[in-house]
Amino acid sequence: MPRVTTYNPKKVTLALGNHIASGFADDSFIVIEPAGDGNSYVAGADGEVCVSVDPSSIYTVKVSVLQNSNTNAYCKKMYEKMKKNGKGFFPVTVKDLVGNEKFSASTGWITKLASKTYGKAQNNREWEIVVADGVES
């Protein structure tokens, strides 16, 4: 019998500090990328190879929300707080409640304001969050 699984985007949650993100874009709305080089290698002239393990746990989390989402106000507030006094850090947690995947970090910050596009219909805003201590499970 084939293995059958389900995915439900309504069961993917994102907590940014005490804010529960909402108003996600209709396509890819959360992208989590490791920022380091992973396991890189160098080959010597004689063919000997050395593998370097990157100890970094820095990740970039990109969040796309609708232009009228309350998450825009939270992200902007945290960005401005970081610029003002360096205290714009917050924990980040992404959970897929159906698939049991989880990503978490205790220290995240907004790197820059989301760009804005206006047109006939609403447009998405993409926020970039960097976390210093990301853990996938």
FENDA-V646192 format. One record per pair of residues at least 24 apart in sequence whose ideal C-beta (glycine too) atoms are under 8 Angstrom apart, sorted by sequence separation. I is the first residue (numbers start at 1). J is the second residue. D is the distance in Angstrom with one decimal. If there is no record, write none. Layout:
I&J&D / I&J&D
This chain:
34&58&7.5 / 35&59&5.9 / 107&131&6.3 / 108&132&7.6 / 34&59&5.6 / 35&60&5.5 / 107&132&4.6 / 33&59&6.4 / 105&131&3.5 / 107&133&5.6 / 32&59&5.9 / 33&60&4.9 / 82&109&5.5 / 105&132&7.0 / 106&133&5.8 / 32&60&7.6 / 33&61&7.9 / 82&110&6.6 / 105&133&5.2 / 32&61&5.3 / 33&62&7.6 / 105&134&4.5 / 31&61&7.3 / 104&134&7.4 / 105&135&6.9 / 30&61&6.9 / 31&62&4.3 / 61&92&6.1 / 78&109&7.2 / 79&110&4.0 / 103&134&6.4 / 104&135&5.5 / 30&62&7.3 / 78&110&5.2 / 103&135&7.1 / 30&63&5.7 / 61&94&7.3 / 79&112&7.3 / 103&136&5.3 / 104&137&7.7 / 29&63&6.8 / 30&64&7.8 / 79&113&5.9 / 102&136&7.5 / 103&137&7.7 / 29&64&4.9 / 75&110&5.4 / 101&136&7.7 / 102&137&4.9 / 28&64&6.8 / 29&65&7.2 / 101&137&7.6 / 27&64&7.4 / 76&113&6.6 / 92&129&6.2 / 24&63&7.9 / 25&64&3.8 / 75&114&7.0 / 92&131&5.4 / 24&64&6.9 / 25&65&6.1 / 24&65&5.8 / 25&66&6.5 / 21&63&6.4 / 23&65&4.9 / 24&66&7.4 / 61&103&7.7 / 72&114&6.9 / 92&134&7.9 / 22&65&7.8 / 23&66&4.4 / 21&65&6.8 / 59&103&7.7 / 23&68&6.8 / 24&69&7.6 / 23&69&2.8 / 59&105&7.0 / 22&69&6.2 / 23&70&6.7 / 61&108&7.1 / 21&69&7.7 / 22&70&6.3 / 23&71&6.1 / 14&63&6.6 / 22&71&6.3 / 67&116&7.4 / 21&71&4.5 / 19&70&7.9 / 19&71&6.9 / 75&127&4.6 / 21&74&7.9 / 72&125&5.5 / 68&122&6.7 / 75&129&8.0 / 16&71&7.5 / 19&74&4.3 / 67&122&5.0 / 72&127&7.8 / 66&122&5.9 / 67&123&5.5 / 69&125&7.4 / 71&127&7.5 / 17&74&7.9 / 67&124&6.8 / 16&74&6.3 / 66&124&6.3 / 67&125&5.7 / 16&75&7.3 / 65&124&6.6 / 66&125&7.6 / 64&124&4.8 / 65&125&5.6 / 17&78&7.3 / 64&125&7.1 / 16&78&7.5 / 32&94&6.7 / 64&126&4.9 / 65&127&7.3 / 63&126&7.1 / 64&127&7.9 / 30&94&5.9 / 62&126&5.8 / 63&127&4.8 / 62&127&7.1 / 62&128&5.5 / 63&129&6.7 / 61&128&7.6 / 62&129&7.6 / 60&128&6.2 / 61&129&4.4 / 60&129&7.2 / 61&130&7.7 / 60&130&5.7 / 61&131&6.3 / 32&103&5.5 / 59&130&7.4 / 58&130&6.6 / 59&131&5.1 / 17&90&3.3 / 58&131&6.9 / 61&134&8.0 / 16&90&5.7 / 17&91&6.1 / 58&132&5.9 / 16&91&7.9 / 57&132&7.2 / 59&134&3.7 / 15&91&7.3 / 16&92&6.0 / 57&133&5.2 / 58&134&7.0 / 15&92&7.2 / 57&134&5.3 / 14&92&7.7 / 15&93&4.4 / 57&135&7.0 / 14&93&7.3 / 13&93&7.6 / 14&94&5.3 / 13&94&7.2 / 12&94&7.1 / 13&95&4.9 / 12&95&7.1 / 12&96&5.2 / 13&97&6.7 / 11&96&6.6 / 12&97&7.4 / 11&97&4.2 / 11&98&4.6 / 7&96&7.7 / 8&98&5.3 / 7&98&6.4 / 6&98&5.9 / 7&99&6.4 / 16&108&7.3 / 5&99&7.5 / 35&130&7.2 / 25&124&4.3 / 34&134&7.6 / 32&134&7.6 / 32&136&7.7 / 16&129&7.4
